[in-house]
Amino acid sequence: MRHRFPVVFLAATLLLAWFPGFAQEKRGLPADGRESENTGNPHPKDDGTRVSVLGYHEFSASLAPSQMRIRTSTFRKQMESLKSLRLPVISLNDFLAWKRGTKFIAPRSVMITIDDGWKSVYTDAFPILKEFNFPFTVYLYKNYVDGGGRALTTSMIREMQQHGCTIGSHSVSHPFPGTVKYHARKGETAYLTFLQKEFGESKRFLEERFGQKVTTYAYPGGYFNEAMYPVAAEYDYRYLFTVLPGKIRRGLDNRRLPRYIIHGNSDLHFEQATTFKALRGAEALTGAVVQTTPHPVQPEPGSRIESRLPVINVDLSGVESLDPDSIVMRVSGFGKVDHHYDPDSSQLKWTVNRRLRHRVCEVNVQWRLEGRTKYESPMRWSFLIEREAAYQVGAGE
């Protein structure tokens, strides 16, 4: 996203020298990644509109949240936040028409994407999206469709298509960066064959199976390089999404469109995605934070603090039959910490003893009940450090 067009042009020139077979583009996007003349406005001007693309993966009502898995209840609260903030959720088709310069959309818009094809898309997310009437796009990789177990089935996907779901490609095998680099080291011909299979077979499969033209692609693992651009163009992929966070403006290079990957254990990216600067006379919009914990904590979930040496406090008075000796507190950057528990007030405390260096601090607290050997589900939350304030004189003292 930070490259300038002259740098892209130079890199593309070097690429053509490396892959002589790509010297003549067959079709698709021109070298600068903008719309070609046969797709509408060849150089659509920035109209001031900004789009946040949300990227999800797996959902669960019971499994512990992680970077790639979000609790179903949290996802619902995020969808409620979009509605409360009056942020319109647009379809992929509306996004593409706006990007081509043939359609106007709300100046602050959101698009929802979901990667991989987990069954929980159908069982957990789909009912909520249908309830809110929010369109969404699922980026599928061929080998996982009808893969059994926790994978989406063809019938599930077709049903979702009847209720606002569109399809995009996520490759054939979902190769991770190490796999892609391995094939690149095998030489130009082998690498080209590998890329053509991942891009081409996936597109053919999805279009034949689901009856929808596929022109968008989400890079597996977010990994991409310029050798992929001409292959994507060969198979008429016109819009390719990364995992780099940021707002999309109309004139942005279509081969590396940003997305906010929403983590299940942190609100940071969702807050950033729903934060918009003042635009066209409208006031700036502060992003949403939707974390909750079953017991009171300080700093509060999703809150912003100025001190880099805060006191972390948990009120466990609501836990019956708590085994105090079993309590474990972990803090990001510190690991397991030596906390203090007051049995009279049921307050658990720890004072950060080394200035927090990162913007997000995550806390994990877990305990057992008396007479039991198994730990209860961990209580997790995070809070944010206001870096500007934190570095002022006296901050954190």
PEZIMO-V778790 format. One record per residue. SS is DSSP state (~ for helix, > for strand, _ for the rest). PHI is phi as a letter, one per 40 degrees, with the letter a starting at -180 (NA if undefined). Layout:
SS&PHI + SS&PHI
This chain:
_&NA + _&c + _&c + _&c + ~&d + ~&c + ~&c + ~&c + ~&c + ~&c + ~&c + ~&c + ~&c + ~&c + ~&c + ~&c + ~&c + ~&c + _&b + ~&d + ~&c + ~&c + _&c + _&b + _&c + _&c + _&a + _&g + _&c + _&c + _&c + _&c + _&g + _&c + _&c + _&c + ~&c + ~&c + ~&b + _&h + _&c + _&c + _&b + _&d + _&c + _&c + _&c + _&g + _&c + >&b + >&b + >&b + >&b + >&c + >&b + >&b + _&b + >&b + >&b + >&a + _&c + _&b + _&c + _&c + _&c + _&a + _&d + _&b + >&b + >&b + >&c + ~&d + ~&c + ~&c + ~&c + ~&d + ~&c + ~&c + ~&c + ~&c + ~&c + ~&d + ~&c + ~&c + _&c + _&f + _&c + >&c + >&c + _&b + _&c + ~&c + ~&c + ~&c + ~&c + ~&c + ~&c + ~&c + ~&c + ~&c + _&g + _&b + _&a + _&c + _&b + _&d + _&c + >&b + >&b + >&b + >&b + >&b + >&b + >&b + >&c + >&g + _&h + >&c + _&c + ~&c + ~&d + ~&c + ~&c + ~&b + ~&c + ~&d + ~&d + ~&c + ~&c + ~&c + ~&c + ~&c + _&f + _&c + _&c + >&a + >&b + >&b + >&c + >&b + _&b + ~&d + ~&c + ~&b + _&c + _&g + _&c + _&g + _&g + _&c + >&c + _&c + _&b + ~&d + ~&c + ~&c + ~&c + ~&c + ~&c + ~&c + ~&c + _&c + _&b + _&g + >&c + >&b + >&b + >&b + >&c + _&b + _&g + _&c + _&b + _&f + _&c + _&c + ~&d + ~&c + ~&c + ~&c + ~&c + ~&c + ~&c + ~&c + ~&c + _&c + _&h + ~&d + ~&c + ~&c + ~&c + ~&c + ~&c + ~&c + ~&c + ~&c + ~&c + ~&c + ~&c + ~&c + ~&c + ~&c + ~&c + ~&c + ~&c + ~&c + ~&c + ~&c + ~&c + ~&b + _&g + _&b + _&c + _&b + _&b + >&b + >&a + >&b + _&c + ~&c + ~&g + ~&g + _&c + _&a + _&a + _&c + ~&c + ~&c + ~&d + ~&c + ~&c + ~&d + ~&c + ~&d + _&b + _&g + _&c + _&b + >&b + >&b + >&b + _&b + _&b + _&c + _&c + _&i + _&c + >&b + _&b + _&d + _&c + _&c + _&d + _&c + _&c + _&a + >&c + _&c + _&a + >&c + >&c + _&c + _&c + _&c + _&b + _&a + _&c + ~&d + ~&c + ~&c + ~&c + ~&c + ~&c + _&c + _&b + >&b + _&c + _&d + >&a + _&f + _&g + >&c + _&c + _&c + >&b + _&c + _&c + _&c + _&b + _&b + _&c + _&a + _&b + _&c + _&b + _&c + >&b + >&b + _&d + _&c + _&d + _&g + _&c + >&b + >&b + _&c + _&c + _&c + _&b + _&c + >&c + >&c + >&b + >&b + >&c + _&b + _&c + _&c + _&c + _&c + _&g + >&c + _&c + ~&d + ~&c + ~&c + _&c + >&b + >&b + >&b + >&b + _&d + _&g + _&b + >&g + >&c + _&b + _&c + _&c + >&b + >&b + >&c + _&c + _&c + _&b + _&g + >&b + >&b + >&b + >&a + >&c + _&d + _&b + _&a + _&d + _&c + _&b + _&b + _&c + >&b + >&b + >&b + >&b + >&b + >&b + >&a + _&a + _&b + >&c + _&d + _&g + _&b + _&b + _&c + _&c + _&c + _&d + _&c + >&b + >&b + >&a + >&a + >&b + >&b + >&b + _&c + ~&c + ~&c + ~&c + ~&c + _&c + _&c + _&d + _&g + _&c + _&g + _&c
